[in-house]
Amino acid sequence: MKKIAIIGGGIIGITLANYLNLEQFQVTLYDEGVGQATSASAGIISPWTSKRRNQKWYQLAKDGAAFFPKLVRDFHLSTDIYAQTGALILRKEGEFDSLLTLANERKKEAPELGTIQLLTKEKTHQVMPLLKPQVSLFLQGGARLNGQAYLEKMTTLAKDKGVSFIPERAKLQKEQEHWLVKTTSTAHVFDLIVITAGPSIKNLLSPLGYFVDVRPQKGQLIEFQTNYLQSTTWPVVMLDGEADLIPYQNGKILLGATHENEALWDLTPTKEAFTNLWQISQKFLASSEILKGAPYQYRVGTRAYTSDFAPFFGKIPNDPSLFVASGLGSSGLTIGPLIGYILAQELNNNRQIETKQYQKELETYIKKQP
Ligand SMILES: Cc1cc2nc3c(=O)[nH]c(=O)nc-3n(C[C@H](O)[C@H](O)[C@H](O)COP(=O)(O)OP(=O)(O)OC[C@H]3O[C@@H](n4cnc5c(N)ncnc54)[C@H](O)[C@@H]3O)c2cc1C
């Protein structure tokens, strides 16, 4: 039986661990739990109106969103974890025609997008009472994924299945045909390594002579605990600007998220983030009292970005015992489960899966130094 170490237990690593065939592999998952993007995330799954020009990224994001019904079935995910509540998109009034055209065009290849409706000012307020009357675009297929709840459920399932967990920072060493993974209290030998450590992949691989084109980006969001108990069925809202409003169960409302390139690995919550997000939200909320006074807490995580903002994943061409996945940026909840599944299929079947439609060559992002 081959031994696999997964380094990084965010959305990719934990999905992979659950899809691996444990009759073939003995699996150990290392996660130090620091700066994790998955548990800090907002939870919007709605890629169809993105104006990003990268077609490979769009294919991956579209197929990632379409993958959720299978994920829900395979692991019996409850609506507390994943719920298709719809997405409301807010824009300046003159921008809706082109948005509607784009959504209708995209629906031809993505029927899971569901009904597309331009909502009147009154209807928007009715569908999402926290918003002031304003025109919006409603996408029925939009969903929310509770990253924290997903990780909890998938960790329990993986443990029940026999995956071992080591909650410490791992370091990698190559020893002839094997890998040595060390933490402060453990040292184990493995046949195969999968690095799903977000931006930390750079630090893990640099001592082995690899340059990885990935950088950290700080993201902050605010989690409010309100008295709006009807929030469970409200749609996620993509505000016009750098912010989103994501209602969860029992009055929990997230307002996020910042994209801070200069802050790198810093995980300190800042007043500036609160003020910025608050100010953006005030343009759209029905009154300034909506979130005022509600108890809140910050969530801070580190996203991984490549130079062309596209993710990468798969087997390293010159080292068939090393698999990687990173660079998911701000759409990692949407695409992470599909990537975890693809990696598991490659490993279970010992066969490379064609992913040209989803990404550039891996060498674009990872190079062995001469
Ligand atoms: C504030 C915020 C809001 C977001 N909102 C959305 C959203 O609405 N929709 C969406 O699709 N995406 C969203 N994202 C993006 C998404 O959360 C990420 O792209 C995705 O979670 C990345 O998953 P991952 O598994 O690659 O990495 P992560 O979730 O970051 O997991 C990597 C793990 O590896 C661990 N690790 C690193 N190095 C080591 C080591 N040496 N040893 C052991 N463990 C290690 C880390 O501690 C971490 O737990 C958001 C991100 C942030 C920060």
The ligand as a Tripos MOL2 file, in Angstrom:
@<TRIPOS>MOLECULE
LIG
   53    58     1     0     0
SMALL
NO_CHARGES

@<TRIPOS>ATOM
      1 C1        -11.6420   36.5590    3.0860 C.3       1 LIG1
      2 C2        -11.7780   35.5670    1.9660 C.ar      1 LIG1
      3 C3        -12.9970   35.4490    1.2950 C.ar      1 LIG1
      4 C4        -13.1420   34.4990    0.2590 C.ar      1 LIG1
      5 N1        -14.3650   34.3430   -0.3420 N.ar      1 LIG1
      6 C5        -14.5220   33.4300   -1.3460 C.ar      1 LIG1
      7 C6        -15.7950   33.2420   -1.9660 C.ar      1 LIG1
      8 O1        -16.7870   33.8940   -1.5990 O.2       1 LIG1
      9 N2        -15.9010   32.3290   -2.9870 N.ar      1 LIG1
     10 C7        -14.8370   31.5980   -3.4110 C.ar      1 LIG1
     11 O2        -14.9930   30.7830   -4.3440 O.2       1 LIG1
     12 N3        -13.6170   31.7340   -2.8230 N.ar      1 LIG1
     13 C8        -13.4360   32.6370   -1.8070 C.ar      1 LIG1
     14 N4        -12.2120   32.8120   -1.2250 N.ar      1 LIG1
     15 C9        -11.0630   32.0550   -1.7550 C.3       1 LIG1
     16 C10       -10.9670   30.6630   -1.1520 C.3       1 LIG1
     17 O3        -11.2600   30.7030    0.2240 O.3       1 LIG1
     18 C11        -9.5370   30.1090   -1.3460 C.3       1 LIG1
     19 O4         -9.1210   30.2700   -2.6930 O.3       1 LIG1
     20 C12        -9.4960   28.6120   -1.0300 C.3       1 LIG1
     21 O5        -10.1010   28.3810    0.2260 O.3       1 LIG1
     22 C13        -8.0520   28.1130   -1.0290 C.3       1 LIG1
     23 O6         -8.0630   26.7660   -0.6330 O.3       1 LIG1
     24 P1         -6.7160   25.9530   -0.4840 P.3       1 LIG1
     25 O7         -7.1310   24.5820   -0.0690 O.co2     1 LIG1
     26 O8         -5.8910   26.1360   -1.7140 O.co2     1 LIG1
     27 O9         -5.8880   26.7030    0.6680 O.3       1 LIG1
     28 P2         -6.2230   27.0400    2.1830 P.3       1 LIG1
     29 O10        -7.6620   26.9770    2.4970 O.co2     1 LIG1
     30 O11        -5.5010   28.3180    2.4920 O.co2     1 LIG1
     31 O12        -5.5230   25.8420    2.9600 O.3       1 LIG1
     32 C14        -4.1340   25.6710    2.9850 C.3       1 LIG1
     33 C15        -3.7750   25.0630    4.3340 C.3       1 LIG1
     34 O13        -2.4040   24.6540    4.3160 O.3       1 LIG1
     35 C16        -1.8640   24.8820    5.6080 C.3       1 LIG1
     36 N5         -0.4080   24.8890    5.4820 N.ar      1 LIG1
     37 C17         0.3700   25.7580    4.7840 C.ar      1 LIG1
     38 N6          1.6600   25.4230    4.8870 N.ar      1 LIG1
     39 C18         1.7090   24.2990    5.6430 C.ar      1 LIG1
     40 C19         2.7630   23.4710    6.0910 C.ar      1 LIG1
     41 N7          4.0420   23.6990    5.7650 N.pl3     1 LIG1
     42 N8          2.4560   22.4130    6.8790 N.ar      1 LIG1
     43 C20         1.1690   22.1350    7.2370 C.ar      1 LIG1
     44 N9          0.1310   22.9020    6.8320 N.ar      1 LIG1
     45 C21         0.3980   23.9600    6.0350 C.ar      1 LIG1
     46 C22        -2.4660   26.2100    6.0210 C.3       1 LIG1
     47 O14        -2.3910   26.3990    7.4180 O.3       1 LIG1
     48 C23        -3.9030   26.0380    5.5150 C.3       1 LIG1
     49 O15        -4.7080   25.4680    6.5320 O.3       1 LIG1
     50 C24       -12.0330   33.7160   -0.1550 C.ar      1 LIG1
     51 C25       -10.8080   33.8510    0.5270 C.ar      1 LIG1
     52 C26       -10.6760   34.7570    1.5780 C.ar      1 LIG1
     53 C27        -9.3620   34.8610    2.2950 C.3       1 LIG1
@<TRIPOS>BOND
     1     1     2 1
     2     2     3 ar
     3     2    52 ar
     4     3     4 ar
     5     4     5 ar
     6     4    50 ar
     7     5     6 ar
     8     6     7 ar
     9     6    13 1
    10     7     8 2
    11     7     9 ar
    12     9    10 ar
    13    10    11 2
    14    10    12 ar
    15    12    13 ar
    16    13    14 ar
    17    14    15 1
    18    14    50 ar
    19    15    16 1
    20    16    17 1
    21    16    18 1
    22    18    19 1
    23    18    20 1
    24    20    21 1
    25    20    22 1
    26    22    23 1
    27    23    24 1
    28    24    25 2
    29    24    26 1
    30    24    27 1
    31    27    28 1
    32    28    29 2
    33    28    30 1
    34    28    31 1
    35    31    32 1
    36    32    33 1
    37    33    34 1
    38    33    48 1
    39    34    35 1
    40    35    36 1
    41    35    46 1
    42    36    37 ar
    43    36    45 ar
    44    37    38 ar
    45    38    39 ar
    46    39    40 ar
    47    39    45 ar
    48    40    41 1
    49    40    42 ar
    50    42    43 ar
    51    43    44 ar
    52    44    45 ar
    53    46    47 1
    54    46    48 1
    55    48    49 1
    56    50    51 ar
    57    51    52 ar
    58    52    53 1
@<TRIPOS>SUBSTRUCTURE
     1 LIG1         1 GROUP 0 **** ****
